[in-house]
Amino acid sequence: VTVTVSPTASHPVPTTLWGQMFEDISHSGDGGLYAELLQNRAFQQVTPNTTAALNAWHSINGAALSVVADILPVSSALPNSLQVTIPAGSTGLVGVGNEGYFGIKVTAGSTYTASFHYRFAKASSFKGSFKVALQTAAGRSLVSTSVSITGETTKWQEVKVTLRPTISASSTANNFTVTLDSGSAASGQIVHFALFSLFPPTFKNRPNGMRVDIATTLAEMGPSFFRLPGGNNLEGQTVDQRWQWNATVGPLLNRPGRIGDWGYINTDGLGLMDYLNWCEDLGMQAIMAIWSGFALGGTSVAEADLGPYIQQAMDQINFVIGDSKKSAPAALRASLGHPDPYPLAYVEVGNEDFFAASTYTYRWHDFVTALQPKFPNIRFIATSDTFNPILSPNPQSWDQHNYNTPSWFAENSFFYDGFERNGTTYFEGEYAAISTNSSDIFGTPATGRLTFPTMQSASGEAAYMTGLERNADIVFSASYAPLLNHVTNSQWTPNLISFDAGNVYPSTSYYVQKLFSLNRGDEYLPSTLPVQNGTLFWSVVRKISTQQIIIKISNTVETAADLTFELPFRSVAKTGTAQILTGAANASNTPTTPNLVVPRNSTIATGKRFSYIAPGFSVSVLSFIAH
Ligand SMILES: O=S(=O)(O)O[C@H]1C[C@H](O)[C@@H](O)[C@@H]1CO
């Protein structure tokens, strides 16, 4: 095929085009990006005196464990404590261990920060020490330190220690342990514990920050926005279980956590301000959702009762962008260390409200008519189906979600070409090729669901993304979803980046997102259009600062494709760079084959007229100077 490229740009590429959708699904946050290593660290939202309440904890050397609703809780937000009873006549180290989120990585030379709160159930003359340690599941000590304590008071006290292992564990099957060097004095002692925590070094050394390897993998995509806090995980199964910004900021002692929407308790240790600092660290804009009055269990708040939820949304937005001299939530932000507003241009009203479109008509109306006058510079994004139902006020932007087959994405590369240009803009907030079975998209691996992205799914997504660039005059942001999953405990596949306690596994789709994001250019150059329901797709952008032409090509089938490019420019460099991602249709990067398909660079011949052969199942990014 011959592709003629116009030297005259049709539209700028919005700076917000490529970014990341985040929510706590498959332990994306707790046990993933959020660096806390202990699972069930504060016994949040569990039922006392149940086995489930002890999730991830185990007894060491006979200690009797139970989670209790403490008569003297460590804080009102954390009513539960771990009660540890040292049996009479016990000998040796007796106490409790935590297995982490399906493992704990222990690296020699890293400094781990451990802390917990404790109180004796009754005052005593006990004198002894806690031994705080990291050890292999087999019981081999990797590092430990002792803290002298006495039983003279029943008041809460905090222990904070650093642990610096001199050896690395050979696997992630390790535990964090706190034991009493019992001897006879400890027999019969009852100690309550609350809010344990164990942090490895964090990304940019942020306190309460992010896991370095996952954060680095995310940063390397060069994302320009971060959608938070969900997805379904914004909504709650019930109104009371919705995500509430104010429960997720400030000291961890004040964060009660919540029942997440993906089958596990969210600590909310990764909270609104942590998200915003993360955006700041990566130079990303937040696309922040506000709860819109609908809970996933099916409840829509009646219109007459929306007031408090609209107020909570107003406070949430003021926490982010308000004047700390005029608004209490903004003053709270300042008191927590960020007096200046964070950048925020987009607020999404709910998530996938097509599930409750009949009530979204008043919910959208009442939230936006109350909030828009207060925040004139915010663009509100609607989440029901585009223009269906008709909403008032007329949404300036809509969030589109598309989960489908690789071929659907190739066939729908022109999805936005027909949209009316009337000032409305679109956020492709969630998209991914997730199944090869068009009649059972959301099925199981047995019926075509992908466990990891493949080269075929990634090339389908790339085809679709060339269309998003061609329509970037109305598409302002797009993000693959979901972003992350812990391979040991996932509620959704495929995902852009998989991980376990020890490693990160970037997928074929991750490399496509990264190639597009890092080569996003500043303006779109029209060219000969691909065949709409064909198999070969391309887009051309120019990076103005370097006068680079960047051609992205997706070949979505087995057969290699021969392209000839014509560039009626005054001068075109003789050579350029090709970044090529290619592999077998079903090739995936997995924990066992983590680097099966990775981009490879090569030098290519370019010029006013040059040819390029796109391998079968490949995504290529050609870049060269021309003007
Ligand atoms: O069950 S779904 O509605 O398909 O869930 C999807 C859509 C929702 O916004 C997001 O949280 C989730 C996976 O990314």
The ligand as an SDF file (V2000), in Angstrom:
LIG
                    3D

 14 14  0  0  0  0  0  0  0  0999 V2000
  -17.5530   -5.6080   35.3820 O   0  0  0  0  0  0  0  0  0  0  0  0
  -17.2530   -4.4620   34.5570 S   0  0  0  0  0  0  0  0  0  0  0  0
  -18.2580   -3.4150   34.6370 O   0  0  0  0  0  0  0  0  0  0  0  0
  -16.9700   -4.8200   33.1560 O   0  0  0  0  0  0  0  0  0  0  0  0
  -15.9720   -3.8580   35.1760 O   0  0  0  0  0  0  0  0  0  0  0  0
  -15.0500   -3.1130   34.4320 C   0  0  0  0  0  0  0  0  0  0  0  0
  -15.6460   -1.7900   34.0710 C   0  0  0  0  0  0  0  0  0  0  0  0
  -15.4110   -0.9750   35.3190 C   0  0  0  0  0  0  0  0  0  0  0  0
  -15.4430    0.4320   35.0990 O   0  0  0  0  0  0  0  0  0  0  0  0
  -14.0130   -1.4140   35.7750 C   0  0  0  0  0  0  0  0  0  0  0  0
  -13.9460   -1.2400   37.1620 O   0  0  0  0  0  0  0  0  0  0  0  0
  -13.9270   -2.8760   35.4010 C   0  0  0  0  0  0  0  0  0  0  0  0
  -12.6290   -3.4080   34.8770 C   0  0  0  0  0  0  0  0  0  0  0  0
  -11.7860   -2.4880   34.3430 O   0  0  0  0  0  0  0  0  0  0  0  0
  1  2  2  0
  2  3  2  0
  2  4  1  0
  2  5  1  0
  5  6  1  0
  6  7  1  0
  6 12  1  0
  7  8  1  0
  8  9  1  0
  8 10  1  0
 10 11  1  0
 10 12  1  0
 12 13  1  0
 13 14  1  0
M  END
$$$$
